[in-house]
Amino acid sequence: MTDLAGITKEFSGKRVLSIGDMICDEYVYGEVSRISREAPVLILKFTSNMFRVGGAANAISNLKALGAKVYPVGVIGNDNAGEEVISFLGKMSVDTDGIIIDKSCSTITKTRIMAGSFHTAKQQVIRIDKEKNFRISSISETKMLTYLDEVLDTMDAVLISDYGYKTISRAVYSTISKHVREKKLVLIVDSRYGLLNYKYATAVTPNETEVEDIFHCSINGEKSLCSIAERLKSEIECENVIITRGSKGMMVLDKNSKSTFIPIHGNTDVVDVTGAGDTVSAVVTLALSAGASAIESARLANYAGSIVVMKTGAATATQKELVNVITKKS
């Protein structure tokens, strides 16, 4: 039997460059006081707010929690939300030299309004996305390219977290791809809308819905999923395809074109799936860079996913938590 817990020990100290769309997550908490007389809506009495990081920044949090040495690359605006992102990463002792502050754009911010009574858990009632003014300048792109040239050759792996905000231009990916192939680095791509733009990855980690959207099709059972995974693998010439399937677990198509289905671990009555995909991509990145197979990496990610979906918001799984879940299962 594979020693999955043993693989996690190899995560410590892995040097990972994590690049993508940096997002500030704001949570605004309030207690429901009454129905408004102005309109049939709830009136919330503000109690508190909290900032966390999302998108590529959440993947960074997961990598750090698992013991990696992380080098983030991305763009934020010269605003309060950007300061919150830098502050959050700084508190984790993450090197932020690769985070570019672009005065011409605003930091991508997602504000979640959390409502409930004093005696009940707060639940999300609406989300407000502030993303209209996010556009990276040519100056910021040049700064990213310069930083990538300086540090890429010292990395063990690269994780791309693309949420569709175009942080990763063609020139940026070309630079990454060149270094990855020359130095034989592990490259993981998690892309919500543009997966077909990323060729030659070690592994890609889309969810089932994203795969359906890529090929404008409907997946009907395991045979259909295998066929689509094979098509994706062929089109982007990647080594491994790991597809997350929510309550159905995961599907892996490895470099030998072997298909494996992994059932979900733990309770299907989850608390919050926010950021679970970031956890999966982070674990897969570290596991593959530690020498694990795609199937072993997916099993580890499956365990980690069962941890974070039982937490509120974009959460992380620590190395200790992951080992505890694995050994408990054993």
C-alpha positions as CSV (number, residue, x, y, z in Angstrom):
1,M,0.0,0.0,0.0
2,T,1.3,3.5,-0.9
3,D,2.5,5.5,2.1
4,L,0.5,8.7,1.4
5,A,1.3,10.1,4.8
6,G,5.0,9.7,4.0
7,I,4.6,11.6,0.8
8,T,3.3,14.6,2.7
9,K,6.6,14.8,4.6
10,E,8.3,15.6,1.3
11,F,6.2,18.7,0.9
12,S,8.3,20.7,3.4
13,G,10.6,23.2,1.8
14,K,9.5,22.6,-1.8
15,R,10.0,25.8,-3.7
16,V,6.8,26.7,-5.6
17,L,6.2,29.7,-7.8
18,S,2.4,30.4,-7.6
19,I,1.1,32.8,-10.3
20,G,-2.3,34.0,-11.1
21,D,-5.2,36.3,-10.3
22,M,-4.9,37.7,-6.8
23,I,-8.3,38.2,-5.1
24,C,-9.2,39.9,-1.9
25,D,-12.2,38.2,-0.1
26,E,-14.2,40.4,2.3
27,Y,-16.8,38.9,4.6
28,V,-19.3,41.3,6.1
29,Y,-21.3,39.9,9.0
30,G,-24.7,41.1,10.3
31,E,-27.6,40.1,12.3
32,V,-31.1,40.1,10.8
33,S,-33.1,42.8,12.6
34,R,-36.3,43.2,10.6
35,I,-37.8,43.5,7.1
36,S,-37.4,46.9,5.5
37,R,-40.4,49.1,5.0
38,E,-38.8,50.5,1.8
39,A,-38.7,47.1,0.0
40,P,-39.3,43.4,0.8
41,V,-35.6,42.9,1.9
42,L,-33.8,42.0,5.1
43,I,-32.2,44.7,7.2
44,L,-28.9,43.6,8.6
45,K,-27.3,45.1,11.7
46,F,-23.6,45.2,10.9
47,T,-21.5,43.3,13.5
48,S,-18.1,42.8,11.9
49,N,-16.1,42.3,8.8
50,M,-13.1,40.2,7.9
51,F,-10.6,40.0,5.1
52,R,-9.1,36.8,3.6
53,V,-7.4,36.0,0.3
54,G,-8.9,34.2,-2.7
55,G,-8.0,33.0,-6.2
56,A,-4.3,32.5,-6.7
57,A,-3.7,34.0,-3.2
58,N,-5.7,31.3,-1.6
59,A,-3.7,28.7,-3.5
60,I,-0.6,30.3,-2.0
61,S,-2.2,30.0,1.5
62,N,-2.7,26.3,0.9
63,L,0.8,25.7,-0.3
64,K,2.2,27.5,2.7
65,A,0.0,25.6,5.2
66,L,1.3,22.4,3.7
67,G,4.9,23.4,4.3
68,A,6.1,24.7,0.9
69,K,8.2,27.8,0.4
70,V,6.1,29.9,-1.9
71,Y,6.9,32.6,-4.3
72,P,3.7,34.4,-5.4
73,V,3.4,36.3,-8.7
74,G,0.5,38.5,-9.5
75,V,-1.0,42.0,-9.7
76,I,-2.9,44.1,-7.2
77,G,-4.1,47.7,-7.2
78,N,-2.8,50.6,-5.1
79,D,-5.8,50.4,-2.8
80,N,-7.1,49.1,0.6
81,A,-8.0,45.6,-0.8
82,G,-4.5,45.3,-2.2
83,E,-3.0,46.2,1.1
84,E,-5.1,43.5,2.7
85,V,-3.7,40.9,0.3
86,I,-0.1,42.0,1.0
87,S,-0.8,42.1,4.8
88,F,-2.3,38.6,4.8
89,L,0.5,37.1,2.8
90,G,3.1,38.9,5.0
91,K,1.6,37.4,8.1
92,M,2.3,34.0,6.6
93,S,5.9,35.0,6.0
94,V,5.5,34.7,2.3
95,D,8.0,36.5,0.0
96,T,5.9,39.1,-1.8
97,D,8.6,40.5,-4.1
98,G,6.7,39.1,-7.1
99,I,3.4,40.9,-6.3
100,I,3.2,43.9,-8.6
101,I,1.3,47.0,-7.4
102,D,-0.3,48.5,-10.5
103,K,-1.7,52.0,-9.9
104,S,-3.8,51.8,-13.0
105,C,-6.0,49.0,-11.8
106,S,-8.1,48.1,-8.8
107,T,-7.6,44.9,-6.8
108,I,-10.2,42.2,-7.6
109,T,-12.5,42.1,-4.5
110,K,-15.3,39.8,-3.7
111,T,-17.5,40.9,-0.8
112,R,-19.8,38.3,0.8
113,I,-22.6,39.4,3.0
114,M,-23.1,36.9,5.8
115,A,-26.5,37.1,7.6
116,G,-28.0,35.3,10.5
117,S,-29.4,35.7,14.0
118,F,-27.4,35.8,17.2
119,H,-27.9,32.1,17.9
120,T,-27.5,30.7,14.3
121,A,-24.6,30.3,11.9
122,K,-24.2,33.1,9.4
123,Q,-25.0,32.2,5.8
124,Q,-24.1,34.0,2.6
125,V,-27.0,35.9,1.2
126,I,-25.3,37.9,-1.6
127,R,-21.9,38.4,-3.1
128,I,-20.6,41.6,-4.6
129,D,-17.8,41.4,-7.1
130,K,-15.6,44.5,-7.7
131,E,-13.5,43.7,-10.8
132,K,-14.5,46.2,-13.5
133,N,-11.2,48.2,-13.4
134,F,-8.8,45.3,-13.3
135,R,-6.6,45.5,-16.3
136,I,-2.8,44.9,-16.2
137,S,-0.6,47.5,-17.8
138,S,2.3,46.7,-20.1
139,I,4.7,48.0,-17.4
140,S,3.3,45.4,-14.9
141,E,3.6,42.7,-17.4
142,T,7.3,43.6,-18.0
143,K,7.9,43.6,-14.2
144,M,6.4,40.1,-14.0
145,L,8.5,38.8,-16.9
146,T,11.7,40.2,-15.2
147,Y,10.9,38.5,-11.9
148,L,10.1,35.2,-13.6
149,D,13.4,35.2,-15.4
150,E,15.2,35.8,-12.1
151,V,13.6,33.1,-10.0
152,L,12.0,30.4,-12.2
153,D,15.2,28.3,-12.5
154,T,15.4,27.9,-8.7
155,M,11.9,26.4,-8.4
156,D,10.7,22.9,-7.9
157,A,7.2,23.5,-9.3
158,V,4.9,26.2,-10.8
159,L,1.2,26.5,-10.0
160,I,-1.0,28.6,-12.3
161,S,-4.3,29.8,-10.9
162,D,-6.2,31.4,-13.7
163,Y,-9.6,32.8,-12.8
164,G,-10.2,34.6,-16.1
165,Y,-8.8,38.1,-15.2
166,K,-5.9,37.8,-17.7
167,T,-3.0,38.1,-15.2
168,I,-1.2,35.5,-17.3
169,S,-0.6,36.9,-20.8
170,R,0.8,34.9,-23.7
171,A,4.2,36.4,-23.1
172,V,4.1,35.4,-19.4
173,Y,3.0,31.9,-20.1
174,S,5.6,31.5,-22.9
175,T,8.3,32.5,-20.4
176,I,7.0,30.0,-17.8
177,S,6.6,27.2,-20.3
178,K,10.2,27.7,-21.6
179,H,11.7,27.5,-18.2
180,V,9.5,24.5,-17.2
181,R,10.6,22.5,-20.2
182,E,14.3,23.4,-19.9
183,K,14.5,22.6,-16.2
184,K,11.9,19.8,-16.2
185,L,9.9,21.5,-13.5
186,V,6.4,20.3,-12.4
187,L,3.7,22.6,-13.9
188,I,0.1,22.5,-12.7
189,V,-2.6,24.5,-14.3
190,D,-5.9,25.4,-12.7
191,S,-7.8,27.5,-15.2
192,R,-11.5,28.3,-15.0
193,Y,-12.1,29.5,-18.6
194,G,-8.9,29.3,-20.6
195,L,-7.5,25.8,-20.1
196,L,-7.0,25.2,-23.8
197,N,-4.4,28.1,-23.8
198,Y,-2.0,26.1,-21.5
199,K,-0.1,23.4,-23.3
200,Y,2.5,20.9,-21.9
201,A,1.5,20.9,-18.3
202,T,2.4,18.1,-15.9
203,A,-1.2,18.1,-14.8
204,V,-4.4,20.1,-15.1
205,T,-7.1,20.2,-12.4
206,P,-10.5,21.3,-13.8
207,N,-13.8,20.5,-12.3
208,E,-16.4,18.6,-14.3
209,T,-18.5,21.7,-15.2
210,E,-15.4,23.5,-16.5
211,V,-14.6,20.6,-18.8
212,E,-18.2,20.6,-20.1
213,D,-17.9,24.3,-20.8
214,I,-14.6,23.9,-22.7
215,F,-16.0,21.4,-25.2
216,H,-19.7,22.7,-25.1
217,C,-20.9,19.2,-24.2
218,S,-22.7,17.4,-21.4
219,I,-21.0,14.6,-19.5
220,N,-23.1,11.5,-19.2
221,G,-21.6,8.9,-16.9
222,E,-18.0,7.6,-16.4
223,K,-17.5,6.5,-20.0
224,S,-18.4,9.9,-21.3
225,L,-16.1,11.6,-18.8
226,C,-13.1,9.3,-19.8
227,S,-13.7,10.2,-23.4
228,I,-13.7,14.0,-22.7
229,A,-10.6,13.7,-20.4
230,E,-8.7,11.9,-23.2
231,R,-9.7,14.6,-25.7
232,L,-8.5,17.3,-23.3
233,K,-5.2,15.5,-22.6
234,S,-4.6,15.2,-26.4
235,E,-5.5,18.8,-27.2
236,I,-3.3,20.5,-24.7
237,E,-0.6,17.7,-24.7
238,C,-0.5,17.5,-20.9
239,E,0.7,14.5,-19.0
240,N,-2.1,14.0,-16.5
241,V,-5.8,15.2,-16.2
242,I,-7.3,15.3,-12.7
243,I,-11.0,16.2,-12.8
244,T,-12.9,17.1,-9.6
245,R,-16.5,16.0,-9.5
246,G,-18.0,17.4,-6.3
247,S,-19.9,14.8,-4.3
248,K,-18.8,12.1,-6.9
249,G,-15.1,12.5,-6.0
250,M,-12.4,12.7,-8.7
251,M,-11.3,11.1,-12.0
252,V,-7.7,10.7,-13.0
253,L,-6.3,10.1,-16.5
254,D,-2.6,9.6,-16.0
255,K,0.4,9.9,-18.3
256,N,-0.1,6.3,-19.4
257,S,-3.8,7.0,-20.3
258,K,-5.0,4.9,-17.4
259,S,-8.4,6.1,-16.0
260,T,-9.1,5.9,-12.3
261,F,-12.1,7.0,-10.3
262,I,-11.7,8.1,-6.7
263,P,-14.8,8.3,-4.5
264,I,-15.3,11.3,-2.3
265,H,-13.8,11.1,1.2
266,G,-15.8,12.1,4.2
267,N,-19.2,13.6,4.7
268,T,-21.2,14.8,1.6
269,D,-23.0,17.4,3.7
270,V,-20.3,20.1,3.3
271,V,-20.2,23.5,5.0
272,D,-18.6,25.6,2.2
273,V,-16.9,24.6,-1.1
274,T,-15.3,28.1,-1.5
275,G,-11.7,27.7,-2.5
276,A,-11.7,23.9,-2.5
277,G,-10.3,23.8,-6.0
278,D,-7.3,25.9,-4.8
279,T,-6.6,23.2,-2.2
280,V,-6.7,20.5,-4.8
281,S,-4.3,22.2,-7.1
282,A,-1.9,23.0,-4.3
283,V,-1.8,19.4,-3.0
284,V,-1.4,18.0,-6.5
285,T,1.5,20.5,-7.1
286,L,3.4,19.4,-4.0
287,A,2.7,15.7,-4.4
288,L,3.9,15.6,-8.0
289,S,7.0,17.6,-7.1
290,A,7.6,15.1,-4.3
291,G,7.7,12.2,-6.8
292,A,4.1,10.9,-6.3
293,S,2.1,9.5,-9.2
294,A,-0.9,11.3,-10.5
295,I,-3.2,8.9,-8.7
296,E,-1.4,9.2,-5.4
297,S,-1.5,13.0,-5.8
298,A,-5.3,13.0,-6.5
299,R,-5.9,10.7,-3.5
300,L,-4.0,13.2,-1.3
301,A,-5.9,16.1,-2.8
302,N,-9.2,14.2,-2.2
303,Y,-8.3,13.9,1.5
304,A,-7.4,17.6,1.7
305,G,-10.6,18.6,0.0
306,S,-12.6,16.8,2.6
307,I,-10.9,19.0,5.3
308,V,-11.5,22.4,3.7
309,V,-15.1,21.9,2.7
310,M,-15.9,21.5,6.4
311,K,-14.6,25.0,7.1
312,T,-16.2,28.4,6.3
313,G,-14.8,30.5,3.5
314,A,-11.6,29.9,1.4
315,A,-9.8,27.6,3.9
316,T,-6.6,25.6,4.0
317,A,-5.6,22.2,5.1
318,T,-2.4,21.9,7.1
319,Q,0.1,19.1,6.7
320,K,-0.8,17.8,10.2
321,E,-4.5,17.8,9.4
322,L,-3.9,15.9,6.2
323,V,-1.8,13.2,7.9
324,N,-4.4,12.8,10.6
325,V,-7.2,12.2,8.0
326,I,-5.0,9.7,6.1
327,T,-4.0,7.7,9.2
328,K,-7.5,7.7,10.5
329,K,-8.7,6.3,7.2
330,S,-6.0,3.6,7.4
